[in-house]
Amino acid sequence: MTTTITSAQSHQLTGQITDSLQQALPNTNVIASPLNNPDAPITFSISSTKGQYKLNLADSTSYLIEITHLGFKKINDTIQLSADLQKNYQMQPSTTSLEEVIIQQEMAVVVKEDTITYRTDQFKTGEERKLRDILKKLPGLEVDKAGNVTVNGKPVTKLMVDGKTFFTGDEKLGVNNIPADAVDEVEALDNYSDVAFLKGLEDSDQLALNIKLKEGKKKFAFGDIQAGGGVEDRFLFHPKLFYYSPNTAINLIADVNNIGQKSFTVKDYIDFEGGLGLSLEDQSAYFSLYRDDFAQFLQNTDFVYNKNDFVAGSISQRLGPKTNLDAYSIFNKSKQDQLNQQDIAYQTGNQANEFRDLTTQQRLLFSINKIKLRYSDINTIDLRANTTVKYNEGDQLTNLNSTINNSTEFVNTLAKPDQVEVSQVFNLNKQFSYKHTTKVEATLSHKEQNTNRLWDFNQAIFSDLIPLINEDETYNLNQNVYNRLNSVKLNAKHYWVLADFHHIYPKAGFRLFQSDYNTLDEQILNNGSRQSFQNANFNNRLDFSLSTPYAGFQYKTQIGKLVLRPGIIYQLFDWKAQQYQTEIANTTQGVWLPELFVEYEFNNSEKLKLEYNRRSNFSNVNNFANRLRLTNFNQLYQGNANLENQIYNDLRLFYSSFSLFKGLNYSLSANYNYRESSIRNQTEIEGIDQVVTSIFTDLPEERFLLSGNITKRIPDFSFSLSGNANWSNYSRIINQSVIDYQSNSYAYNVRVRTRFDDLPNLTLNMRHSFSELNSTNLTNKFTRWSPDLELEYDFWTDFIFNFNYNYTYFKNNTTNNSNRFELADASLYYNKESSPWAFEVSATNLFNIDFRRENSLSEFTAIDRRTFIQPRTLLLSISYKL
């Protein structure tokens, strides 16, 4: 990586850096500072694996060259170029201690095994306001609009400040709020483990970012308070307050607004529950979060009106030399109005097209609270106890009008979900000796979910299955879905070091789930009485239990640069189900689950990984409820008591490489998934009505995913190219026929970003995607173009102008229909450097478009969807920086 000044003419200084034995020294810092203009930007380079360096220096300008590498004496040189020059340097071993080298040399970047350390003062230009502004300038780091960070193409899964988890560990909060002037160093910690003595034993794929604060900032309060108002009674109140000291850290964030900004999204919810880190540890738990009722309420992101009241606070307190207390609490109350219109073309039979007009009024209240107590002496024991309490309630009024052939059916639905969940997690990590370390985790949880729905129809639905009584022109149905789940999980693993390059890891555990799942569907008559549908095979009262003990081991060895870790687990599934106290399932089944992990490390910056896992998991309890339930005005669902555990195979190959010297990093990933047996839906379709049943089948299903990314930085520009291709082959049973499908999608993304100090900076992004779904009687092809532009201009020292523009174009290549829309936002920010006060004028939906448009495709429908959004919003806000 090379950072350089802008000059009318420049020359290259190149060469090689070696030690006293003529061995190349990679990752050596080479810094050129202008002697006659100390305020001018520095030129910076990091040597390659062959010790090569390259600097672009201004013509006839004197530079101080400083060369630093841990364990070697610092080299100082003075150079003035009038032509290109090649010059080699030889470094001599240092006799000072490692601590003294770090203090005296202040290296800009240090690469050591799994850790990259950046000294941020070497990259600052004085215009940075938040941590995100610094991270954008560090070699190998990328920050997106939301604040998600990648390091050399790998996403960050945890954020820490001075070694302590910041808030919940979600990096977006810290990236967008920590002030730039408080940051001294940024550490990227790959293969991160919370427990120091497990490092090198467990193969973690997590990446943590640790922000080290400046000495004068070790005990301080910071933050800002923003308030604003705009046309049509729009308002914003957004305080962000933080306090840090060696023993105490307190964070408080609030957001009250009605300008269309959603304070808490479904992605935030997933992040707070473990995010990417959870997906690496337990994929089934990660994806089940997306399916719960609470996540469904958070899915929508476009509104015609949205008001949020959001408060989040956390505290981290050191109770003693080895004991820490961490706690956080999140509260959100929201009011959201939505409008959605759909043109639906049905892919089966000769059903006419349908037009749907859907309005939704939603109210949501939720709270997530967690307290964590940890005792650790770093070297031998780590003990934790975490308690989490979640609560949510809401109501959602939906008015749907469905029109087919000039005949309109209306459906009004009032849904009221509420949920409470309490979980307790205990972790014990104990190192008995160098050769023996044990890890134990126990989890107890209790969850109750209850959802009431009132349906109001103007036409009878599923008249051959639902025994509706015809009293007048409307039908009123009541539905209640209740699920109580208790679970116990115990996982234990022992790390036994037989020799330096031979480890064996026995592991065992079990999971126990007990659930009461009840559903009720009934008609409310005009006189207030209720007509039960139970005799028509509706209503469930399911008692379900599942226990899954397992045992196995992993063997880990290293041969040179090659790490091998084969393993095998035997898992037993034992499940019982009773429907109205009649046993409908009682089965025990075992399965062998082999695994293999292979890693070859060419060097610190280049790795190749191969992973194979045979996995098995179980379906949700509601899939076993074998009586009917209404899930939509045109869909009934029925579970199946004969389901079994699914079995599938995952194979993943991953290659990554980065070069700080070249400012280049790239990665390539190939994934293959094959399902031996799985739970799928069997669908009966008549017109627009569907009756869906879960079945257990060994019909083939496979998926292959190929993705890659390459990023290149030159002095004033950053370029990236990424792409992915997804091929899927699977079968579905529709109207008693097995239909084979091929689903393919391809996409590439090109991005160019400027990195000027004194000129406007542009980010140009172009995404182009193709998708197709084919079967014997079906062919659908879509194309999507989505260019966007982001402009940021710092001018007159105190002003910042931002402009964001997005254009989207869809085309159905099969029908030759197309649509398009464009969105734009802009803001002007003013802050005098010496003043704590700042002012901002902003506009969202600058072109005042009515709706966002998109297309979606399934085995049954092709949908053109228009989601209406909030009109143009103009806002003037004032903020005060503490």
Number of C-alpha atoms within 10 A of each C-alpha: 23 24 24 20 18 17 10 6 11 20 17 17 19 16 16 20 25 19 15 11 9 11 12 19 19 21 26 27 21 25 23 25 20 22 15 10 11 10 10 14 19 20 24 26 27 30 25 21 17 15 21 22 27 22 22 24 29 22 17 14 15 18 23 16 18 18 23 25 26 21 16 17 17 18 15 13 11 13 15 16 18 14 12 13 11 11 10 13 15 15 20 16 13 14 10 11 10 12 9 10 20 15 9 9 15 17 23 22 26 21 20 11 11 13 18 17 19 23 19 20 15 18 20 17 14 13 15 15 14 18 21 24 17 25 24 16 18 21 24 23 17 21 19 11 10 11 17 18 25 19 23 24 20 17 17 22 23 25 25 21 20 18 13 16 20 23 26 21 22 22 23 19 18 20 23 17 19 21 20 21 18 19 21 17 18 24 21 22 20 19 16 23 19 12 16 15 19 21 13 11 16 14 13 17 14 18 23 24 27 21 26 20 19 14 10 8 16 16 15 12 15 17 18 19 17 19 19 18 19 17 11 8 10 17 19 22 18 18 19 21 20 20 16 20 15 11 14 16 23 20 20 19 20 20 22 22 23 22 24 21 18 22 18 18 16 18 14 15 17 18 20 15 16 20 18 18 19 17 14 13 13 11 13 14 13 20 13 12 16 17 10 11 16 22 17 12 17 17 12 14 15 21 23 19 19 23 23 22 19 22 19 19 20 21 20 24 17 15 14 10 10 12 16 19 19 22 20 20 20 20 18 20 20 21 18 22 21 21 20 21 20 20 18 19 17 19 19 17 11 8 13 13 16 19 19 19 16 19 19 19 18 20 18 21 17 19 18 20 18 19 18 18 18 18 18 19 12 12 13 17 19 22 18 18 18 18 18 18 18 17 19 20 19 20 20 20 18 19 17 20 15 16 16 14 9 9 8 14 16 18 19 20 21 18 19 19 21 21 20 18 18 17 18 18 18 18 18 17 22 21 19 12 10 11 13 14 21 19 18 18 18 18 18 16 18 17 18 17 21 19 19 17 19 19 19 20 18 15 16 17 16 18 10 9 14 21 18 21 13 11 9 9 9 14 21 18 20 19 19 19 19 19 20 18 18 18 18 18 18 17 18 18 20 19 23 19 18 11 10 9 12 15 19 20 21 19 20 18 18 18 17 17 17 20 21 20 22 20 23 20 23 21 23 20 16 12 6 8 9 14 16 19 19 16 9 13 14 20 25 26 19 26 23 23 20 21 19 20 19 19 17 18 18 21 17 20 17 16 10 9 11 14 16 18 20 18 19 19 20 15 21 17 21 18 20 17 24 19 20 13 10 10 14 19 17 14 13 14 12 14 16 15 18 18 19 18 18 18 19 18 15 12 11 14 17 16 17 18 17 18 17 19 19 21 19 20 15 17 15 9 22 21 19 27 28 23 21 25 25 20 13 13 21 15 18 19 21 24 21 19 22 15 19 23 19 18 19 18 18 16 17 18 17 17 17 21 19 22 21 23 24 19 21 21 23 20 21 18 18 17 18 17 19 17 22 17 18 22 21 18 18 20 22 17 16 14 12 18 16 21 22 21 19 21 21 18 16 14 17 15 19 16 18 17 18 17 18 19 20 20 22 20 23 16 18 16 15 18 17 18 18 18 18 18 18 16 16 17 16 15 17 19 16 18 15 10 12 12 15 17 20 16 18 19 18 18 18 17 17 18 18 18 19 20 19 15 16 12 12 16 19 20 18 17 18 17 18 17 18 18 19 19 18 16 14 9 10 12 14 18 18 22 19 21 17 18 19 19 18 19 17 19 18 19 13 9 13 14 17 18 18 18 17 18 17 16 15 19 17 21 19 19 16 11 10 9 11 15 14 15 16 20 18 20 18 19 18 18 17 19 17 12 13 7 9 12 17 19 18 19 18 19 19 20 19 18 13 15 16 16 22 17 20 19 19 11 18 12 17 18 16 19 19 21 18 18 20 21 23 20 19 17 20 20 20 19 18 18 19 16 16 13
